[in-house]
Amino acid sequence: MIRINLLPHREAKRKQKQAAFVAMLVLGGLLGVAVVLLVGGWNASRIAIQEQRNAALSTENAELDKKIKDIATLKEEINALKSRQQAVEDLQGDRNQPVYLFDELVRQTPEGVYLKGFEQSGQRVILNGYAQSQERVAELLRNLSGNSPWLERPDLTEVKAATLTQGKIVRKAVEFTLAVNIKRARESEEGEDAKDAKAKTLGKAPLAGIKAEGSKP
């Protein structure tokens, strides 16, 4: 016996497919929302962690800046203390400057030169005097510039012909005015140390050359 289905099966299948399609769309939407929420949560957690790290770095930077400021303040205080200490040492050393000055003037003044006066202003000394000739003045300048451990940088400011009268004796002379710097005690010591080091270096160089020559066959 042949059975004939007269129901609209095509429309039923079409509705079934539409329902399945809608279900798939809904499921896909739900999965998409879940993925977005998961990714968003993960990104939010990573951002929160990075913000915590940034906050920690900012705190560390602030502490380092504070330490740097403290170090700078300490350096300024140390420099100020060194300056005060240096000033005190210079004052103590300056007490003996007149002794050094008179001693060096006696040592470095050549024969034929007569000093009639001097004036000191700080580390600068102005000398006035007479000399038999300009050569004597030049010799005095050389002595003050190269031979004195306490006097340096002489500067001849004036030289002129003069006449000296002693009783009935009239002599021609040269009147001069020069300025010279007097070193502080620490500057003199530093200069002596530098000279000693240079002398040792120059003293070792010839010995090395002799050894080198002696080693040749």
Salt bridges, closest charged atoms under 4 A:
ASP90 OD2 - ARG184 NE 3.90
ASP90 OD1 - ARG186 NE 2.86
ASP94 OD2 - ARG184 NH1 2.57
ASP103 OD2 - ARG107 NE 2.80
GLU139 OE1 - ARG136 NH1 3.59
GLU152 OE2 - ARG153 NH1 3.32
GLU158 OE2 - LYS160 NZ 3.79
GLU175 OE2 - LYS116 NZ 2.98
